[in-house]
Amino acid sequence: MIKTYSRKSDGGKPLTADFKVSEFACKDGSDKILIDERLVKVLQVIRDSFGKPVVINSAYRTQAHNTAVGGAKNSQHMLGTAADIKITGVNLTDICKAAEKALAARNIPGAIILYNTFVHVDVRAARLRQRNNNGVVTNTAGWGQAIPSAPAANGAPGASRPTIRLGARGDDVRFLQTQLNISAGAGLMPDGLFGAKTDAAVRVFQRSKELTVDGIVGAKTWAALAN
């Protein structure tokens, strides 16, 4: 669903755990902002995949600004359904891979376009995958869906995650919620709170993997999520 916001009145309003309205505002300083809720959720999944902030170079554009920057006449940016992004210290191809998984988790065909310095992601109804190298555009089948694992709780690569269950809070819960979104299309808000919806999603996932259905995320459930 595309919603209309005001930069002045709604700029500080949180949309997800890590994104707020002002990040999607047009660069021309105009007050009106269009934002597709699905886009924000896809970006949150990408953000959680790396545990690093997503920098939005361009999101919503007014028609005038889109023309000024040479955007396509039917640009998704004008609809509030697109964002050009990068993540400091993360290879752009890895961002494309994470975007593939994020779109798939929400059953959105969408578009992913790899530019030289950023990645374009949008939630259009048709599927589009391209590389744009200094204006030379080539279509591609897409990017593999393997993405880096989020850092373990103690920061050590490969370190075991703790057993968590209903009532738990923190980064391990947020990572769990993201993995459930990616692996099972759970549609959870990665808020770090292990509540009833997360518990139900864990049980559905455990059942699908023929694990003990108890809502407790221990070694076997973590391993199943990693595969």
Backbone bond lengths (Angstrom), bond angles and torsions (degrees), N, CA, C in turn:
res aa  C-N    CA-C-N  psi(-1)  N-CA   C-N-CA  omega(-1)  CA-C   N-CA-C  phi
1 M - - - 1.459 - - 1.529 109.76 -
2 I 1.316 116.33 131.73 1.458 121.58 178.34 1.527 109.06 -92.29
3 K 1.325 116.21 126.69 1.455 121.01 -179.76 1.517 110.69 -116.61
4 T 1.316 115.50 152.77 1.458 122.16 179.01 1.520 110.23 -103.86
5 Y 1.335 115.84 129.85 1.462 121.66 -179.60 1.530 109.94 -125.04
6 S 1.318 114.74 165.90 1.461 122.38 174.19 1.522 108.78 -111.89
7 R 1.338 115.92 128.84 1.467 119.53 177.40 1.526 110.09 -58.19
8 K 1.336 116.00 -43.18 1.459 120.93 -176.34 1.522 111.95 -68.52
9 S 1.329 116.98 -46.64 1.467 120.74 -174.00 1.521 113.54 -86.86
10 D 1.347 116.89 -32.43 1.462 120.74 -171.48 1.523 114.34 -115.15
11 G 1.336 117.42 1.54 1.459 120.64 -172.79 1.516 115.35 -50.21
12 G 1.307 117.70 -39.18 1.462 121.09 -177.71 1.516 114.52 -88.98
13 K 1.322 116.76 1.02 1.461 120.74 -176.52 1.524 111.69 -69.47
14 P 1.341 117.97 128.33 1.480 119.66 177.85 1.523 111.09 -74.71
15 L 1.323 115.09 138.90 1.464 121.65 177.13 1.517 110.67 -102.11
16 T 1.322 115.92 -37.01 1.469 123.60 174.53 1.521 106.73 -142.48
17 A 1.313 116.77 -167.92 1.460 120.18 -178.88 1.526 112.38 -61.17
18 D 1.339 117.61 -29.41 1.463 119.87 -172.46 1.518 115.71 -127.88
19 F 1.317 118.37 1.78 1.462 120.55 -179.84 1.524 110.78 -122.83
20 K 1.328 115.05 143.57 1.453 120.43 175.47 1.522 109.71 -127.07
21 V 1.322 115.78 165.28 1.460 122.30 -172.56 1.520 112.78 -55.57
22 S 1.326 117.92 -44.76 1.468 121.11 -173.40 1.522 113.37 -59.50
23 E 1.332 118.22 -25.15 1.462 120.92 -179.30 1.523 112.34 -67.34
24 F 1.333 116.78 -17.58 1.462 121.56 -177.10 1.524 112.46 -102.95
25 A 1.340 116.88 4.27 1.466 121.32 -176.55 1.522 111.77 -69.34
26 C 1.329 115.43 151.68 1.465 121.16 177.08 1.525 109.20 -66.59
27 K 1.315 116.99 143.72 1.460 122.36 -177.46 1.524 112.91 -72.86
28 D 1.336 117.48 -7.20 1.464 119.37 179.09 1.529 112.43 -84.36
29 G 1.324 116.74 0.09 1.461 120.83 176.74 1.508 115.23 85.66
30 S 1.327 118.13 3.34 1.465 121.12 -179.31 1.521 110.78 -65.65
31 D 1.325 116.16 156.57 1.471 120.75 -173.69 1.525 112.76 -81.12
32 K 1.313 117.27 -39.22 1.464 121.27 -176.23 1.525 111.39 -69.30
33 I 1.331 115.65 136.40 1.466 121.43 177.80 1.525 108.49 -134.95
34 L 1.314 117.12 126.20 1.458 122.02 172.96 1.522 108.65 -102.34
35 I 1.333 116.68 132.13 1.467 121.13 -178.43 1.524 109.45 -139.60
36 D 1.309 115.55 126.64 1.463 121.16 175.19 1.530 108.31 -86.43
37 E 1.317 116.98 123.59 1.469 121.49 -178.22 1.519 111.92 -57.43
38 R 1.325 116.71 -35.50 1.463 120.24 -179.14 1.521 111.28 -64.43
39 L 1.322 116.85 -38.32 1.458 121.01 178.91 1.517 110.86 -61.65
40 V 1.319 116.56 -45.09 1.464 120.32 -178.65 1.533 110.66 -61.59
41 K 1.326 116.57 -41.16 1.464 120.09 -179.37 1.523 111.01 -67.51
42 V 1.326 117.19 -36.78 1.465 120.80 176.32 1.529 109.82 -64.20
43 L 1.320 117.07 -43.55 1.465 120.40 179.40 1.521 111.72 -65.31
44 Q 1.326 117.28 -34.40 1.460 120.23 178.16 1.527 110.91 -65.74
45 V 1.324 116.49 -39.46 1.471 119.97 177.31 1.524 109.70 -63.53
46 I 1.335 117.75 -42.20 1.463 121.50 177.64 1.530 109.76 -61.61
47 R 1.318 116.22 -44.99 1.461 121.04 -179.60 1.534 111.04 -60.29
48 D 1.321 116.49 -44.34 1.456 121.05 -179.00 1.525 112.10 -68.50
49 S 1.329 116.90 -26.69 1.464 120.66 179.77 1.521 111.99 -62.44
50 F 1.328 116.68 -31.78 1.462 121.01 -176.51 1.526 112.86 -110.48
51 G 1.321 117.13 -14.04 1.455 119.46 -177.47 1.512 112.93 66.44
52 K 1.339 116.40 26.07 1.468 121.58 -179.67 1.529 109.30 -133.19
53 P 1.335 117.50 151.77 1.470 120.14 179.84 1.527 112.35 -62.01
54 V 1.312 115.86 142.12 1.463 122.94 172.73 1.520 107.72 -92.74
55 V 1.326 116.51 123.61 1.461 121.45 177.81 1.528 108.32 -91.61
56 I 1.328 116.83 120.82 1.462 121.64 179.44 1.524 109.29 -94.88
57 N 1.324 116.01 108.27 1.470 120.54 178.77 1.527 111.12 -73.31
58 S 1.321 115.85 -38.55 1.466 120.70 -177.96 1.518 108.72 -156.43
59 A 1.324 116.32 131.70 1.472 120.60 176.18 1.528 107.35 -125.85
60 Y 1.329 117.90 -107.70 1.463 118.90 179.47 1.535 110.84 -65.93
61 R 1.339 115.17 140.84 1.465 121.16 174.72 1.528 109.36 -132.14
62 T 1.322 116.32 136.46 1.458 119.10 169.09 1.532 107.41 -70.05
63 Q 1.317 116.20 162.64 1.458 119.70 179.87 1.528 110.92 -60.03
64 A 1.333 116.10 -40.97 1.462 120.23 -179.30 1.520 111.49 -63.70
65 H 1.328 116.38 -44.05 1.466 119.35 -179.21 1.530 110.60 -69.24
66 N 1.326 116.82 -38.31 1.455 119.71 178.20 1.526 110.67 -60.13
67 T 1.325 116.56 -40.87 1.466 120.94 177.33 1.525 110.90 -65.42
68 A 1.326 115.76 -40.96 1.464 120.89 -177.50 1.523 112.47 -63.90
69 V 1.328 116.94 -33.62 1.463 119.97 -178.31 1.532 112.41 -94.88
70 G 1.336 116.54 5.21 1.460 119.98 176.87 1.512 114.20 78.39
71 G 1.332 117.32 26.09 1.463 120.50 178.92 1.512 111.64 -71.40
72 A 1.336 115.66 160.67 1.459 120.70 177.98 1.521 110.07 -61.90
73 K 1.321 116.63 149.05 1.461 120.85 -177.03 1.526 112.20 -60.91
74 N 1.327 116.08 -31.25 1.471 120.64 179.21 1.524 111.44 -108.97
75 S 1.321 116.18 33.61 1.466 121.90 -175.19 1.527 112.72 -54.80
76 Q 1.322 115.03 136.03 1.452 121.25 175.63 1.529 111.42 -64.77
77 H 1.316 116.74 -22.98 1.470 120.27 178.61 1.527 111.16 -59.36
78 M 1.315 117.40 -35.37 1.465 120.65 -178.19 1.526 112.03 -70.66
79 L 1.336 116.42 -16.22 1.460 121.04 179.25 1.530 112.00 -94.83
80 G 1.326 116.12 -10.45 1.465 119.91 -176.12 1.511 112.89 81.62
81 T 1.336 116.28 19.21 1.465 120.54 -175.98 1.523 113.37 -107.95
82 A 1.335 118.07 6.94 1.464 120.77 -174.27 1.521 112.12 -135.07
83 A 1.326 114.85 154.83 1.464 121.18 174.60 1.522 109.10 -147.93
84 D 1.321 116.05 139.85 1.464 122.60 172.50 1.519 106.60 -100.72
85 I 1.333 116.94 123.02 1.455 120.00 -169.46 1.528 113.36 -132.19
86 K 1.309 114.04 162.61 1.461 122.02 169.70 1.524 107.08 -152.38
87 I 1.326 116.57 163.61 1.466 122.12 177.90 1.519 107.24 -134.40
88 T 1.302 117.29 121.03 1.462 121.35 -177.79 1.532 111.17 -55.77
89 G 1.323 115.52 126.71 1.452 120.82 177.39 1.518 115.04 83.24
90 V 1.330 117.81 3.67 1.469 121.63 -178.59 1.526 109.26 -115.96
91 N 1.330 115.87 130.29 1.455 122.00 177.67 1.523 110.59 -60.77
92 L 1.320 116.96 138.35 1.460 120.75 -177.39 1.529 112.09 -61.56
93 T 1.313 117.54 -34.20 1.466 119.97 178.26 1.524 110.64 -64.40
94 D 1.325 116.88 -36.44 1.467 119.87 177.49 1.527 110.77 -66.80
95 I 1.328 116.47 -33.85 1.470 119.43 175.73 1.524 109.31 -64.91
96 C 1.333 117.46 -40.90 1.473 121.19 177.23 1.529 110.42 -60.03
97 K 1.318 117.14 -41.84 1.465 121.07 179.33 1.526 110.61 -63.03
98 A 1.332 115.53 -42.73 1.465 119.30 179.25 1.526 110.51 -66.17
99 A 1.328 116.33 -36.75 1.464 120.13 178.35 1.527 111.06 -65.09
100 E 1.333 116.90 -37.69 1.466 120.58 176.96 1.529 110.23 -57.19
101 K 1.310 115.70 -46.84 1.463 120.04 -179.23 1.520 111.72 -68.48
102 A 1.314 116.06 -39.27 1.464 119.87 -178.28 1.526 111.07 -65.01
103 L 1.327 117.28 -42.20 1.466 120.65 177.64 1.524 110.57 -66.83
104 A 1.326 116.27 -43.07 1.466 120.32 -179.29 1.528 111.20 -62.78
105 A 1.336 116.68 -36.08 1.459 120.65 -178.53 1.525 111.65 -63.29
106 R 1.326 116.77 -27.04 1.466 121.00 -179.59 1.526 111.61 -107.08
107 N 1.340 115.65 9.32 1.470 121.53 177.45 1.527 111.48 57.07
108 I 1.337 115.68 44.03 1.460 122.35 179.23 1.527 108.57 -112.94
109 P 1.335 119.63 122.68 1.471 120.37 177.39 1.527 111.04 -59.99
110 G 1.334 116.38 -58.72 1.454 122.22 172.55 1.513 115.76 58.59
111 A 1.328 114.67 179.28 1.463 121.34 179.05 1.515 110.47 -125.97
112 I 1.331 115.15 142.84 1.459 122.53 172.15 1.524 106.24 -132.29
113 I 1.333 116.25 119.60 1.459 120.87 179.52 1.522 108.34 -123.84
114 L 1.316 116.11 121.43 1.460 122.11 -179.09 1.529 109.48 -90.82
115 Y 1.321 116.20 113.34 1.462 122.56 174.67 1.533 108.79 -99.20
116 N 1.318 116.58 179.31 1.469 119.89 -177.71 1.521 113.04 -68.14
117 T 1.340 116.96 -32.16 1.464 119.35 -173.21 1.525 114.00 -125.72
118 F 1.329 117.62 0.52 1.460 120.19 179.50 1.523 109.77 -160.28
119 V 1.331 115.07 171.66 1.469 121.77 177.80 1.525 108.24 -119.65
120 H 1.320 115.77 129.92 1.471 121.35 174.86 1.526 108.44 -91.81
121 V 1.327 116.49 129.65 1.463 122.00 177.13 1.519 108.03 -128.84
122 D 1.337 117.34 131.27 1.455 118.91 173.17 1.519 110.39 -142.87
123 V 1.334 115.61 167.54 1.470 120.73 -172.73 1.528 111.63 -114.27
124 R 1.333 116.92 36.65 1.461 121.77 176.54 1.531 110.35 -61.30
125 A 1.320 115.73 163.69 1.461 120.94 -176.48 1.523 112.85 -75.09
126 A 1.340 117.52 -25.83 1.460 121.36 -179.45 1.527 110.37 -97.83
127 R 1.330 116.23 152.12 1.457 121.06 -179.08 1.524 110.88 -87.62
128 L 1.340 117.10 132.76 1.458 122.23 177.98 1.526 109.05 -143.31
129 R 1.327 116.23 129.40 1.455 121.74 176.85 1.527 107.84 -133.41
130 Q 1.341 117.03 120.57 1.459 120.70 -176.26 1.523 111.31 -143.58
131 R 1.330 114.62 161.10 1.457 123.14 167.50 1.524 106.76 -117.40
132 N 1.312 116.55 134.15 1.463 121.17 179.15 1.519 107.75 -123.43
133 N 1.321 115.45 102.47 1.463 121.57 -177.29 1.522 108.82 -106.63
134 N 1.332 115.91 98.16 1.465 121.54 -179.30 1.521 112.09 53.65
135 G 1.336 116.06 41.24 1.456 120.73 177.77 1.509 114.94 90.46
136 V 1.324 117.37 -8.79 1.464 121.34 176.13 1.532 107.86 -89.83
137 V 1.325 116.58 109.15 1.462 121.69 -172.66 1.525 111.17 -100.20
138 T 1.317 116.10 130.46 1.459 121.30 175.11 1.518 109.00 -130.41
139 N 1.313 116.08 137.74 1.461 120.51 176.28 1.517 109.80 -78.59
140 T 1.317 116.22 150.44 1.457 120.87 178.05 1.518 109.01 -139.86
141 A 1.317 116.15 157.13 1.466 120.13 179.47 1.518 111.44 -68.95
142 G 1.322 116.24 -22.79 1.459 119.82 -178.27 1.513 110.94 132.02
143 W 1.307 115.09 -169.82 1.454 121.35 -177.95 1.520 109.01 -121.06
144 G 1.330 115.70 142.53 1.461 120.10 177.53 1.504 110.09 -56.37
145 Q 1.324 116.94 154.42 1.452 120.36 -171.94 1.522 114.96 -96.50
146 A 1.337 117.36 9.68 1.456 118.08 175.98 1.520 108.52 -73.42
147 I 1.310 117.62 131.08 1.457 121.62 178.70 1.517 108.93 -130.70
148 P 1.334 117.56 154.82 1.457 119.73 179.40 1.518 111.11 -60.68
149 S 1.333 116.33 142.51 1.455 119.49 175.04 1.512 109.40 -71.43
150 A 1.307 116.85 144.13 1.463 119.99 175.21 1.519 108.58 -63.63
151 P 1.321 118.30 151.43 1.458 120.65 -178.46 1.519 111.85 -59.57
152 A 1.314 116.13 142.69 1.460 121.00 178.05 1.518 109.33 -65.81
153 A 1.323 115.97 165.21 1.458 120.92 -172.80 1.523 112.22 -57.20
154 N 1.331 117.47 -35.73 1.458 119.10 -178.74 1.519 112.52 -94.06
155 G 1.347 116.73 6.41 1.450 120.80 176.36 1.509 114.17 84.98
156 A 1.323 118.79 -7.25 1.460 121.32 -178.18 1.511 110.31 -88.67
157 P 1.359 117.55 125.96 1.453 119.77 179.62 1.519 111.08 -57.05
158 G 1.328 116.12 131.79 1.459 120.35 176.28 1.512 114.65 81.16
159 A 1.303 117.87 -2.08 1.459 119.44 -179.16 1.528 110.26 -65.45
160 S 1.322 117.06 146.48 1.455 121.77 -178.94 1.521 110.54 -68.22
161 R 1.338 115.44 143.44 1.454 120.39 176.71 1.527 108.88 -91.34
162 P 1.300 117.14 151.39 1.459 120.52 -178.55 1.525 111.72 -73.69
163 T 1.319 116.04 158.83 1.460 121.06 173.54 1.525 108.41 -72.95
164 I 1.328 116.06 129.14 1.463 120.32 -179.26 1.520 109.81 -130.45
165 R 1.318 116.00 158.84 1.460 121.76 -177.28 1.526 109.79 -156.01
166 L 1.322 115.25 -175.52 1.457 122.34 179.80 1.532 110.47 -47.80
167 G 1.338 115.92 128.13 1.459 121.04 179.29 1.513 114.00 101.02
168 A 1.359 117.16 -13.88 1.468 120.37 179.96 1.524 110.55 -71.64
169 R 1.333 116.40 158.07 1.459 122.76 178.92 1.520 109.71 -140.28
170 G 1.332 116.58 157.94 1.458 119.78 171.70 1.518 114.54 120.07
171 D 1.344 114.63 -171.43 1.462 121.67 -174.98 1.524 113.04 -63.68
172 D 1.340 117.27 -34.63 1.461 119.00 179.60 1.529 110.87 -65.88
173 V 1.321 116.49 -36.01 1.468 119.97 177.17 1.521 110.02 -67.79
174 R 1.333 116.42 -42.53 1.461 119.55 179.13 1.531 110.48 -61.57
175 F 1.320 116.63 -42.74 1.465 120.00 178.39 1.528 110.30 -63.19
176 L 1.327 116.48 -41.69 1.469 120.84 176.38 1.521 110.32 -57.33
177 Q 1.311 117.06 -48.56 1.470 120.93 -178.08 1.524 111.17 -60.75
178 T 1.327 116.20 -40.37 1.466 119.88 178.11 1.520 111.15 -64.68
179 Q 1.336 116.39 -43.75 1.468 119.99 -179.83 1.531 111.05 -64.88
180 L 1.316 117.32 -36.58 1.469 120.01 177.16 1.531 110.41 -66.38
181 N 1.331 116.49 -37.00 1.463 119.85 176.50 1.525 110.83 -63.95
182 I 1.332 115.86 -43.24 1.460 121.17 -177.56 1.527 111.75 -71.79
183 S 1.330 116.23 -47.34 1.464 120.97 -173.56 1.518 114.10 -81.58
184 A 1.339 116.67 -29.84 1.465 119.60 -172.90 1.520 113.89 -129.65
185 G 1.346 117.57 4.59 1.461 119.67 -179.74 1.519 112.70 59.00
186 A 1.331 116.19 40.27 1.466 120.68 -173.01 1.531 113.37 -68.70
187 G 1.313 117.92 -26.45 1.462 120.07 179.46 1.518 113.92 69.42
188 L 1.330 116.61 32.45 1.459 120.62 -179.12 1.523 111.18 -85.87
189 M 1.316 117.16 151.47 1.458 122.15 169.95 1.530 106.95 -83.05
190 P 1.346 118.11 118.51 1.475 119.91 -178.53 1.526 111.17 -74.60
191 D 1.321 116.30 75.21 1.462 120.93 -174.22 1.527 113.15 -102.70
192 G 1.340 116.38 0.08 1.462 119.04 178.11 1.506 114.62 77.74
193 L 1.335 117.66 11.89 1.458 121.65 -179.88 1.530 109.52 -114.60
194 F 1.295 118.02 117.04 1.469 123.09 -178.27 1.527 107.87 -83.88
195 G 1.342 115.07 84.05 1.451 120.72 -179.46 1.511 112.53 -102.14
196 A 1.322 116.16 -162.63 1.464 121.77 -174.98 1.526 112.64 -62.80
197 K 1.344 117.34 -39.48 1.467 119.94 -179.03 1.518 111.53 -67.27
198 T 1.331 116.17 -40.18 1.465 119.69 177.68 1.520 110.20 -66.54
199 D 1.332 116.56 -41.42 1.465 120.93 178.09 1.531 110.28 -59.89
200 A 1.320 117.15 -44.11 1.464 120.49 -179.95 1.526 110.87 -64.69
201 A 1.350 116.66 -39.72 1.465 120.47 -179.97 1.522 110.89 -66.32
202 V 1.334 116.87 -38.43 1.463 121.04 177.34 1.529 110.13 -61.81
203 R 1.313 116.82 -44.21 1.467 120.56 -178.34 1.529 111.48 -65.62
204 V 1.328 116.76 -39.30 1.468 119.89 176.50 1.526 109.90 -62.46
205 F 1.342 116.03 -44.07 1.463 120.49 179.48 1.527 111.00 -63.69
206 Q 1.324 116.95 -45.69 1.464 120.39 179.58 1.521 111.31 -59.44
207 R 1.323 115.59 -41.29 1.467 119.93 179.27 1.534 110.83 -63.67
208 S 1.336 116.06 -39.47 1.468 120.17 -178.79 1.524 111.81 -67.53
209 K 1.333 116.58 -25.12 1.464 121.27 -179.05 1.532 112.38 -101.53
210 E 1.341 115.72 7.57 1.470 122.13 179.18 1.526 111.57 58.70
211 L 1.341 114.64 39.52 1.462 120.83 174.57 1.524 108.83 -98.39
212 T 1.321 116.36 169.71 1.462 119.66 173.75 1.517 109.22 -61.88
213 V 1.316 116.84 124.54 1.467 121.11 -176.05 1.524 108.95 -90.85
214 D 1.328 115.14 90.72 1.471 119.81 -177.30 1.531 112.45 -131.42
215 G 1.355 117.35 -3.06 1.449 119.96 -179.34 1.517 114.21 76.16
216 I 1.313 117.02 1.70 1.467 121.39 -179.92 1.525 108.50 -96.14
217 V 1.323 116.23 125.35 1.464 120.92 -177.83 1.525 109.02 -97.55
218 G 1.327 113.99 96.56 1.448 121.27 177.94 1.518 110.79 -111.50
219 A 1.328 116.71 -159.49 1.469 122.07 -173.68 1.531 112.68 -56.75
220 K 1.341 117.97 -43.04 1.468 120.37 -175.76 1.532 111.54 -69.85
221 T 1.313 116.08 -39.26 1.469 118.91 179.57 1.530 110.30 -70.35
222 W 1.339 117.57 -41.00 1.453 120.20 176.20 1.525 110.31 -59.41
223 A 1.336 116.53 -42.71 1.470 120.65 -178.50 1.524 110.76 -64.27
224 A 1.331 116.76 -40.26 1.466 120.62 179.63 1.522 110.98 -65.67
225 L 1.318 116.70 -36.65 1.462 120.74 178.22 1.524 112.22 -68.05
226 A 1.329 116.03 -28.60 1.471 120.39 -177.77 1.518 112.20 -79.33
227 N 1.336 117.25 -15.88 1.467 120.99 -176.88 1.524 111.82 -95.48
